[in-house]
Amino acid sequence: MRVVWALVGISLVMALAACGQQENYRIGFIGGLSGRYQDLGTAGRDGAQLAIEMRNASGGIDGRRVELVARDDEQDATRARRALDDLIAARVAAVVGPMTSSMAVALVPRLQQTGMLMMGVHTTTTDLSGRDDLFFRVIDDTNRYASEVARFHYQQRNVRHVAIVYDLANVDYSGNWVADYKRTFEALGGEVVRMINFDSHYERSYDQMANTLLDVRPDMIVVVANAVDTAELAGKIRSRNEYVQLAGCGWANTQRLLENGGRLLDGLLLEEYVDLEDFSDDYQRFREAFLTRFKHEPGYGAAMAFEAANVIMDALAYDLDPENLKRSLLKLQTFRGVQGKIRFDDFGDVQRQVFFAEVRDGRFVRLR
């Protein structure tokens, strides 16, 4: 009988201890972790993971640890929705991601149905701007970026005739980007002399695309695609014409572009979302922590996912109830980023500075 009562006592103590323990916070992540898009998705996951590890090292949120639960969207809308449902079932407080605009457009209706808040990273589509919903983002929209790029090409590089090729696999980004670029470029007096597209989910002929673009003798060819396809196309174009100017977009601005393109990319222009040559204390602390943890330099995907995860955790620290996240974000409004303040408007949108880089000798060089 004494043994029985002893076991009962132990059970009660364990139960009371369990009641006193608070469950860890979980933050979800959605991004392309496989295939042609894994460079951006992996960078985003690692940036979010670093933010969470640093938060836990400083005591977590109100003494509670934070966990990252990551899912691969494979740059496929159906897979992305399944990934989001998995994260909802895992009871995450919010989601960092996705990393591309088309996946964000596919997921936003589901957010409204479930009450889940999502903090987009590389999701610049104007289709989600100015909307009162549960989608926030730490990046500006394409109207800002593409328009600034068009002005830079026209005013700083004296480009007057442009040919454009863009990827339909992320058309909510690429379509917006091309439209905003074209409108600004033509308003300045330039001309888009040819525009073609392809879908990176399917077979494509880089040789044929290169010939079609060069056939109209443009001053510049602009490629709006992921890093792999941008490198492949740039190589085909350069092998036919070493003098035509080349430009990419922010989507392609990852280390994988340099690895795949080699010396044929020299002179390629891109916009940058983050100044990778920033020597401020905030950015250098992030950079050094990322280098120590992952043994390579961070790109913009890592930096912005790091920011997105920290914004979510800062809002949770302000109000511990995840159901109040949107209200907390809008009330606090301003958060600390790796390069200055992040300020949300009433729709969860932000304005960011645009930077420009050129590929030289196998690396991105910031243009000042």
C-alpha positions as CSV (number, residue, x, y, z in Angstrom):
1,M,0.0,0.0,0.0
2,R,2.9,2.3,0.8
3,V,4.3,1.7,-2.7
4,V,1.0,2.6,-4.3
5,W,0.7,5.9,-2.3
6,A,4.3,6.7,-3.1
7,L,3.6,6.3,-6.8
8,V,0.5,8.4,-6.5
9,G,2.6,11.1,-4.8
10,I,5.2,11.0,-7.6
11,S,2.5,11.3,-10.2
12,L,0.9,14.3,-8.5
13,V,4.3,16.0,-8.3
14,M,5.0,15.4,-12.0
15,A,1.6,16.6,-12.9
16,L,1.9,19.8,-10.9
17,A,5.4,20.4,-12.4
18,A,4.0,19.9,-15.9
19,C,1.2,22.4,-15.2
20,G,3.8,24.9,-14.1
21,Q,5.8,24.5,-17.3
22,Q,4.8,26.8,-20.2
23,E,4.8,25.4,-23.7
24,N,7.5,26.7,-26.1
25,Y,6.6,29.1,-28.8
26,R,6.8,27.7,-32.3
27,I,7.4,29.9,-35.3
28,G,6.8,28.4,-38.8
29,F,8.8,28.9,-41.9
30,I,7.7,28.3,-45.5
31,G,10.1,28.5,-48.5
32,G,11.5,26.6,-51.4
33,L,14.0,24.2,-49.7
34,S,14.5,22.0,-52.8
35,G,15.0,22.3,-56.5
36,R,15.9,25.5,-58.4
37,Y,14.7,27.8,-55.6
38,Q,16.5,26.2,-52.7
39,D,19.2,28.9,-52.4
40,L,16.7,31.5,-51.5
41,G,14.6,29.2,-49.3
42,T,17.6,27.8,-47.4
43,A,18.9,31.2,-46.8
44,G,15.6,32.3,-45.4
45,R,15.3,29.3,-43.1
46,D,18.8,29.8,-41.8
47,G,18.2,33.5,-41.1
48,A,15.1,32.7,-39.2
49,Q,16.9,29.9,-37.3
50,L,19.7,32.2,-36.3
51,A,17.3,34.8,-35.0
52,I,15.5,32.2,-32.8
53,E,18.8,30.7,-31.5
54,M,20.0,34.2,-30.5
55,R,16.7,34.9,-28.8
56,N,16.8,31.7,-26.9
57,A,20.4,32.5,-25.8
58,S,19.1,35.7,-24.3
59,G,16.3,34.0,-22.4
60,G,13.6,33.4,-25.0
61,I,10.3,35.2,-24.8
62,D,9.2,35.7,-21.2
63,G,11.3,32.7,-20.2
64,R,9.8,30.4,-22.9
65,R,12.0,29.0,-25.6
66,V,11.2,29.4,-29.3
67,E,11.3,26.6,-31.9
68,L,11.4,26.9,-35.7
69,V,9.2,24.5,-37.7
70,A,10.2,24.6,-41.4
71,R,8.3,23.4,-44.4
72,D,9.2,23.2,-48.1
73,D,6.8,24.8,-50.6
74,E,8.7,23.5,-53.6
75,Q,7.5,26.7,-55.4
76,D,4.2,25.0,-55.9
77,A,0.9,26.5,-54.7
78,T,-0.7,23.2,-53.7
79,R,2.3,22.2,-51.8
80,A,2.5,25.6,-50.1
81,R,-1.1,25.3,-48.9
82,R,-0.4,21.9,-47.5
83,A,2.8,23.3,-45.8
84,L,0.7,26.1,-44.2
85,D,-1.9,23.6,-43.0
86,D,0.9,21.5,-41.4
87,L,2.2,24.6,-39.6
88,I,-1.3,25.5,-38.4
89,A,-1.7,21.9,-37.0
90,A,1.7,22.3,-35.3
91,R,0.2,25.3,-33.5
92,V,2.8,27.9,-34.6
93,A,2.4,31.4,-33.4
94,A,3.1,32.9,-36.9
95,V,4.9,32.1,-40.1
96,V,8.1,33.6,-41.6
97,G,7.8,33.4,-45.4
98,P,7.1,32.5,-48.0
99,M,10.1,33.6,-50.0
100,T,8.4,34.3,-53.3
101,S,5.4,36.4,-54.3
102,S,3.4,33.7,-56.1
103,M,3.5,31.5,-53.0
104,A,2.3,34.5,-50.9
105,V,-0.6,35.1,-53.2
106,A,-1.6,31.5,-53.0
107,L,-1.5,31.5,-49.2
108,V,-3.1,34.8,-48.2
109,P,-6.7,33.6,-48.6
110,R,-5.9,30.7,-46.2
111,L,-4.6,33.1,-43.6
112,Q,-7.9,34.9,-43.5
113,Q,-9.7,31.6,-43.0
114,T,-7.5,30.5,-40.1
115,G,-6.4,33.7,-38.4
116,M,-2.7,32.8,-38.9
117,L,-0.3,35.8,-39.4
118,M,2.5,35.6,-42.0
119,M,5.6,37.8,-42.3
120,G,6.7,37.7,-46.0
121,V,10.4,37.9,-46.9
122,H,11.1,38.2,-50.7
123,T,7.4,38.9,-51.5
124,T,7.3,42.2,-53.4
125,T,4.2,41.7,-55.5
126,T,2.0,44.8,-55.7
127,D,-1.1,42.5,-55.6
128,L,-0.7,42.3,-51.9
129,S,0.0,46.0,-51.2
130,G,-2.5,48.2,-49.3
131,R,-4.6,45.3,-48.1
132,D,-6.0,44.9,-44.6
133,D,-5.2,41.3,-44.0
134,L,-2.9,39.0,-42.0
135,F,0.0,39.3,-44.4
136,F,2.8,41.6,-43.4
137,R,6.3,41.8,-45.0
138,V,9.7,43.3,-44.3
139,I,10.3,44.3,-47.9
140,D,9.0,47.0,-50.2
141,D,6.9,46.1,-53.4
142,T,8.0,46.0,-57.0
143,N,6.7,49.4,-57.8
144,R,9.6,50.8,-55.7
145,Y,12.3,48.4,-56.8
146,A,11.6,48.0,-60.5
147,S,11.0,51.7,-61.0
148,E,14.3,52.6,-59.3
149,V,16.1,50.0,-61.5
150,A,14.5,51.5,-64.6
151,R,15.7,55.0,-63.6
152,F,19.2,53.7,-62.9
153,H,19.5,52.0,-66.2
154,Y,18.2,55.0,-68.2
155,Q,20.0,57.8,-66.2
156,Q,23.2,56.1,-65.0
157,R,23.9,53.6,-67.8
158,N,22.4,55.5,-70.7
159,V,20.3,52.6,-71.8
160,R,17.6,53.4,-74.3
161,H,16.5,50.1,-75.8
162,V,15.8,47.1,-73.6
163,A,14.8,43.5,-74.2
164,I,13.2,41.6,-71.3
165,V,12.8,37.9,-70.5
166,Y,10.9,36.8,-67.3
167,D,9.9,33.6,-65.5
168,L,6.3,32.7,-65.2
169,A,7.0,30.3,-62.3
170,N,6.8,33.4,-60.0
171,V,4.6,35.6,-62.1
172,D,3.1,37.5,-59.2
173,Y,6.6,38.9,-58.8
174,S,8.1,38.8,-62.3
175,G,4.9,40.1,-64.0
176,N,4.6,43.0,-61.5
177,W,8.3,43.8,-61.8
178,V,8.3,43.9,-65.6
179,A,5.1,46.1,-65.7
180,D,6.6,48.6,-63.2
181,Y,10.0,48.6,-65.0
182,K,8.4,49.1,-68.4
183,R,6.1,51.9,-67.3
184,T,8.9,53.9,-65.7
185,F,11.5,53.2,-68.4
186,E,9.1,54.2,-71.2
187,A,8.0,57.3,-69.3
188,L,11.7,58.4,-69.2
189,G,11.9,58.0,-73.0
190,G,13.3,54.5,-73.3
191,E,11.8,51.7,-75.3
192,V,11.2,48.0,-74.5
193,V,11.9,46.5,-77.9
194,R,11.2,42.8,-77.1
195,M,9.6,41.0,-74.2
196,I,9.4,37.2,-73.9
197,N,8.7,34.7,-71.0
198,F,9.3,31.1,-70.0
199,D,8.3,28.8,-67.1
200,S,11.2,27.4,-65.1
201,H,9.0,24.5,-64.0
202,Y,9.3,23.1,-67.6
203,E,11.8,22.5,-70.3
204,R,13.2,25.6,-72.0
205,S,15.7,26.5,-74.7
206,Y,18.2,29.0,-73.4
207,D,19.8,29.1,-76.9
208,Q,16.5,30.0,-78.6
209,M,15.7,32.7,-75.9
210,A,19.2,34.2,-76.3
211,N,18.9,34.4,-80.0
212,T,15.4,35.9,-79.8
213,L,16.5,38.6,-77.4
214,L,19.7,39.5,-79.3
215,D,17.9,39.6,-82.6
216,V,16.4,43.1,-81.9
217,R,19.9,44.5,-81.0
218,P,19.0,46.0,-77.6
219,D,21.4,48.1,-75.5
220,M,20.6,45.9,-72.5
221,I,18.9,42.6,-71.8
222,V,17.1,42.3,-68.5
223,V,16.5,38.8,-67.0
224,V,13.8,38.6,-64.4
225,A,14.2,35.1,-63.0
226,N,15.8,33.0,-60.3
227,A,19.6,32.6,-59.9
228,V,19.9,29.4,-61.8
229,D,18.1,30.5,-64.9
230,T,19.6,34.0,-64.8
231,A,23.1,32.4,-64.8
232,E,22.2,30.1,-67.7
233,L,20.7,32.8,-69.8
234,A,23.5,35.2,-69.2
235,G,26.0,32.7,-70.2
236,K,24.2,31.9,-73.5
237,I,23.8,35.7,-74.2
238,R,27.4,36.5,-73.4
239,S,28.7,33.6,-75.6
240,R,26.9,35.3,-78.6
241,N,27.5,38.9,-77.7
242,E,30.1,40.0,-75.2
243,Y,29.2,43.7,-75.5
244,V,25.5,43.9,-74.8
245,Q,24.7,45.1,-71.2
246,L,23.1,42.6,-68.9
247,A,20.9,43.1,-65.9
248,G,19.1,40.8,-63.5
249,C,16.7,41.4,-60.6
250,G,16.7,41.0,-56.9
251,W,15.3,37.5,-57.0
252,A,18.6,36.3,-58.6
253,N,20.9,38.1,-56.2
254,T,22.2,35.0,-54.4
255,Q,25.5,33.2,-54.1
256,R,24.2,30.5,-56.4
257,L,24.1,33.0,-59.3
258,L,27.8,33.5,-58.9
259,E,28.5,29.8,-58.6
260,N,26.6,29.0,-61.7
261,G,27.6,31.9,-63.9
262,G,31.3,32.3,-63.4
263,R,33.2,35.0,-65.3
264,L,30.5,35.3,-68.0
265,L,28.5,37.3,-65.4
266,D,31.0,40.2,-65.1
267,G,29.2,43.5,-65.6
268,L,25.7,42.1,-64.7
269,L,23.7,44.7,-62.8
270,L,21.2,43.9,-60.1
271,E,19.2,45.6,-57.4
272,E,19.9,44.7,-53.8
273,Y,17.4,44.7,-50.9
274,V,20.2,44.7,-48.3
275,D,23.6,46.5,-48.4
276,L,25.9,43.6,-48.1
277,E,28.9,46.0,-47.6
278,D,27.3,47.7,-44.6
279,F,29.7,48.3,-41.7
280,S,27.1,49.4,-39.2
281,D,27.2,47.7,-35.8
282,D,23.8,46.1,-36.2
283,Y,24.6,44.5,-39.6
284,Q,28.1,43.4,-38.6
285,R,26.7,41.7,-35.5
286,F,24.2,39.8,-37.6
287,R,26.9,39.0,-40.3
288,E,29.4,37.7,-37.8
289,A,26.8,35.6,-36.0
290,F,25.7,34.1,-39.3
291,L,29.2,33.4,-40.5
292,T,30.0,31.6,-37.2
293,R,26.8,29.5,-37.3
294,F,26.6,28.6,-41.0
295,K,30.2,29.1,-42.2
296,H,29.4,31.3,-45.2
297,E,28.3,34.9,-45.9
298,P,24.6,35.8,-45.5
299,G,22.6,37.0,-48.5
300,Y,19.6,39.2,-48.5
301,G,17.2,36.2,-48.0
302,A,19.0,35.4,-44.7
303,A,19.1,39.0,-43.5
304,M,15.4,39.7,-44.2
305,A,14.2,36.4,-42.7
306,F,16.3,37.2,-39.7
307,E,14.5,40.5,-39.5
308,A,11.1,38.9,-40.0
309,A,11.6,36.3,-37.2
310,N,12.8,39.1,-34.9
311,V,9.8,41.3,-35.6
312,I,7.4,38.4,-34.8
313,M,9.3,37.6,-31.5
314,D,9.4,41.3,-30.5
315,A,5.6,41.5,-31.0
316,L,5.1,38.3,-29.0
317,A,7.3,39.7,-26.2
318,Y,5.0,42.8,-26.1
319,D,1.9,40.7,-25.9
320,L,2.4,37.0,-25.2
321,D,-0.9,35.9,-26.9
322,P,-0.3,35.0,-30.6
323,E,-3.9,35.8,-31.4
324,N,-3.0,39.5,-30.7
325,L,0.0,39.6,-33.1
326,K,-1.6,41.8,-35.7
327,R,-2.7,44.3,-33.1
328,S,0.7,44.3,-31.5
329,L,2.5,44.8,-34.8
330,L,0.3,47.8,-35.7
331,K,0.5,49.3,-32.3
332,L,4.3,49.0,-32.0
333,Q,4.7,49.8,-35.7
334,T,8.5,50.3,-35.7
335,F,11.0,47.6,-35.2
336,R,14.8,47.3,-35.2
337,G,16.2,45.8,-38.4
338,V,19.8,44.9,-39.4
339,Q,19.9,48.1,-41.4
340,G,17.9,50.7,-39.7
341,K,14.3,50.8,-38.6
342,I,11.4,48.7,-40.1
343,R,8.2,50.7,-40.0
344,F,4.9,49.1,-40.9
345,D,2.0,51.2,-42.3
346,D,-1.6,50.3,-41.4
347,F,-1.6,47.5,-44.0
348,G,1.6,45.8,-42.9
349,D,3.7,47.2,-45.7
350,V,7.1,48.9,-45.4
351,Q,9.4,51.2,-47.4
352,R,13.0,50.1,-47.9
353,Q,16.0,51.7,-49.5
354,V,17.1,50.3,-52.9
355,F,20.8,49.4,-53.5
356,F,22.6,48.5,-56.7
357,A,25.4,46.0,-57.3
358,E,27.5,44.8,-60.2
359,V,29.1,41.4,-60.6
360,R,32.9,41.8,-60.8
361,D,35.5,39.0,-60.6
362,G,33.0,36.5,-59.1
363,R,31.5,38.7,-56.5
364,F,28.8,41.4,-55.9
365,V,30.2,44.9,-55.8
366,R,28.0,47.6,-54.3
367,L,27.6,50.6,-56.6
368,R,27.7,53.9,-54.7
